[in-house]
Amino acid sequence: MLDERVHWEPAERAGVEVTVRRFDRVGGNKRFKLALNLERALALPARALLTFGGPWSNHLHATALAGQAAGVRTIGVVRGGEVETPTMRDCREAGMELVCVSRAEYAERGEEAYLAGLRDRFGRPWVVPEGGANVLGLQGCQGMIEPGERWDAVVVAVGTGTTLGGLALRTGGSVPLVGVSALKGVDHMPAVARLLEWAIGDAEWAAELLEPVTWWTDAHAGGFGKLDERVRADWREWEGQTHIPLDRIYTAKLISRLRAELARPPAHRHPGMRPGSRICVLHTGGLQGNRSMGGE
């Protein structure tokens, strides 16, 4: 079973039941983002998939391993990558061809002319955006929650927003969703709405699916990949009490922000987090990226 009911003092003091859905045990949310993209790659003559990420990228790491298992050739375009990281070594060992590019070149990854050049260079692979942020990734993320599930709130970390978009599509507004952003100063709504519109072909419906979503945009601790002492302390407390590991980029910040919410007076909390509520936290994995902390 992936669901684990946790005994965590902040939740118990708040009178709230917290269950963690431990996708960290089965490849994280990347497993779902990649499933349909790998099927698409296998259907093409090249049987290859090209994608993008940084030198510690969970997405590149997951893609390399999933491609190896599925028999798909993988190519990873790495931002910077001047120094080989453990993540990059894992990718190479799994058979991924890594192409290190400058940050300036990496910034062109959304330009069609640049993508066309990559397709020609590598034999017409299926190209997947950074983080698996395409329609197939969004559709695959529907599998992270079953139809008819009932929770007072489902909480998930947000990077590209693809996972949250898939959850919104699956639940259709029947389950309150809370997206916890790991990025500073980013409005995720337009990008997620655009993916949903592409997936369902209806802009108005896409907007309606996102109306019930609550966005917590104050959990970034200073910016993507940054940590502050509050998050570090909350992370240590969580792991000490629950024995469930967190990743530094996403889930550590999610738990810290959730702790802050549960410490508020009941009337001021999210409606799905008042006494007697049942919360499901989706653990999106990414633990391999903690190696970037070095001696911290």
Backbone hydrogen bonds, N-H to C=O, Kabsch-Sander energy under -0.5 kcal/mol:
donor,donor_aa,acceptor,acceptor_aa,energy
4,E,20,V,-2.4
6,V,18,V,-2.4
8,W,6,V,-0.7
11,A,8,W,-0.9
12,E,8,W,-2.2
13,R,9,E,-2.9
14,A,10,P,-1.3
15,G,11,A,-0.7
15,G,12,E,-0.8
16,V,11,A,-2.6
17,E,277,S,-2.7
18,V,16,V,-0.5
19,T,279,I,-2.6
20,V,4,E,-2.7
21,R,19,T,-0.5
21,R,281,V,-3.0
22,R,2,L,-2.9
22,R,20,V,-0.8
23,F,21,R,-2.0
23,F,283,H,-0.8
25,R,22,R,-1.6
26,V,23,F,-1.6
28,G,23,F,-3.5
29,N,284,T,-1.4
31,R,27,G,-0.7
31,R,28,G,-0.9
32,F,29,N,-0.6
33,K,29,N,-2.2
34,L,30,K,-2.5
35,A,31,R,-1.1
36,L,32,F,-0.6
38,L,34,L,-3.0
39,E,35,A,-1.7
40,R,36,L,-2.1
41,A,37,N,-2.3
42,L,38,L,-2.5
43,A,39,E,-1.2
44,L,40,R,-0.6
44,L,41,A,-1.0
47,R,41,A,-0.5
47,R,44,L,-1.0
49,L,73,R,-2.7
50,L,126,W,-2.8
51,T,75,I,-2.4
53,G,77,V,-1.9
57,S,54,G,-1.8
61,H,57,S,-1.9
62,A,58,N,-2.9
63,T,59,H,-2.5
64,A,60,L,-2.6
65,L,61,H,-2.0
66,A,62,A,-2.7
67,G,63,T,-2.8
68,Q,64,A,-2.1
69,A,65,L,-2.0
70,A,66,A,-2.0
71,G,67,G,-1.2
72,V,67,G,-2.7
73,R,47,R,-2.4
75,I,49,L,-2.4
76,G,97,E,-2.9
77,V,51,T,-2.9
77,V,75,I,-0.5
78,V,76,G,-0.7
78,V,99,V,-2.5
79,R,53,G,-2.1
80,G,101,V,-2.3
81,G,79,R,-1.0
88,M,55,P,-0.5
89,R,85,T,-2.4
90,D,86,P,-2.5
91,C,87,T,-2.2
92,R,88,M,-2.5
93,E,89,R,-2.6
94,A,90,D,-1.6
95,G,92,R,-1.8
96,M,91,C,-2.5
97,E,74,T,-2.5
98,L,96,M,-0.6
99,V,76,G,-3.1
100,C,98,L,-0.5
101,V,78,V,-2.6
106,Y,102,S,-2.6
107,A,103,R,-1.6
108,E,105,E,-1.9
109,R,106,Y,-1.9
111,E,108,E,-2.7
115,L,111,E,-2.4
116,A,112,E,-2.7
117,G,113,A,-1.8
118,L,114,Y,-1.8
119,R,115,L,-2.5
120,D,116,A,-2.3
121,R,117,G,-2.3
122,F,118,L,-2.2
123,G,120,D,-0.8
124,R,119,R,-3.4
126,W,48,A,-2.8
128,V,50,L,-2.9
128,V,126,W,-0.5
131,G,52,F,-0.7
132,G,129,P,-2.2
133,A,130,E,-1.0
134,N,132,G,-2.0
138,L,134,N,-2.4
139,Q,135,V,-2.9
140,G,136,L,-2.1
141,C,137,G,-1.5
142,Q,139,Q,-1.2
143,G,140,G,-1.7
144,M,141,C,-1.7
145,I,142,Q,-1.4
149,E,146,E,-1.7
151,W,149,E,-0.5
152,D,278,R,-2.2
153,A,278,R,-1.1
154,V,176,P,-2.4
155,V,280,C,-2.8
156,V,178,V,-2.5
158,V,180,V,-2.8
165,G,161,G,-2.3
166,G,162,T,-2.1
167,L,163,T,-2.1
168,A,164,L,-2.6
169,L,165,G,-2.1
170,R,166,G,-2.2
171,T,167,L,-2.8
172,G,168,A,-2.1
174,S,171,T,-1.9
178,V,154,V,-2.8
179,G,214,T,-2.8
180,V,156,V,-2.6
180,V,178,V,-0.5
181,S,179,G,-0.7
181,S,216,W,-2.6
182,A,158,V,-2.1
186,V,183,L,-0.5
188,H,186,V,-0.8
192,V,188,H,-2.2
193,A,189,M,-2.9
194,R,190,P,-2.2
195,L,191,A,-2.1
196,L,192,V,-2.5
197,E,193,A,-2.6
198,W,194,R,-2.4
199,A,195,L,-2.0
200,I,196,L,-2.5
201,G,197,E,-2.9
206,A,202,D,-2.2
207,A,203,A,-2.2
208,E,204,E,-2.0
209,L,205,W,-2.3
210,L,206,A,-1.1
211,E,207,A,-0.8
211,E,208,E,-0.6
213,V,210,L,-1.3
214,T,177,L,-2.7
216,W,179,G,-3.2
216,W,214,T,-0.6
217,T,215,W,-0.8
223,G,220,H,-1.4
226,K,223,G,-2.1
232,R,228,D,-2.3
233,A,229,E,-2.5
234,D,230,R,-2.5
235,W,231,V,-2.6
236,R,232,R,-2.4
237,E,233,A,-2.3
238,W,234,D,-2.6
239,E,235,W,-2.6
240,G,236,R,-2.3
241,Q,237,E,-2.0
242,T,238,W,-3.1
243,H,238,W,-0.6
243,H,239,E,-1.4
252,A,247,D,-2.4
254,L,250,Y,-2.1
255,I,251,T,-2.5
256,S,252,A,-1.9
257,R,253,K,-2.4
258,L,254,L,-2.6
259,R,255,I,-2.6
260,A,256,S,-1.9
261,E,257,R,-2.0
262,L,258,L,-2.5
263,A,259,R,-1.2
264,R,261,E,-1.3
268,H,265,P,-2.1
269,R,265,P,-0.6
269,R,266,P,-1.2
273,M,270,H,-2.4
274,R,271,P,-0.7
276,G,15,G,-3.6
277,S,274,R,-2.1
279,I,17,E,-3.2
280,C,153,A,-2.5
281,V,19,T,-3.1
281,V,279,I,-0.5
282,L,155,V,-2.7
282,L,280,C,-0.5
283,H,21,R,-2.4
283,H,281,V,-0.7
284,T,282,L,-0.8
289,G,286,G,-1.3
290,N,287,L,-1.8
291,R,288,Q,-1.6
292,S,289,G,-2.0
293,M,290,N,-1.9
294,G,291,R,-1.3
296,E,293,M,-2.2
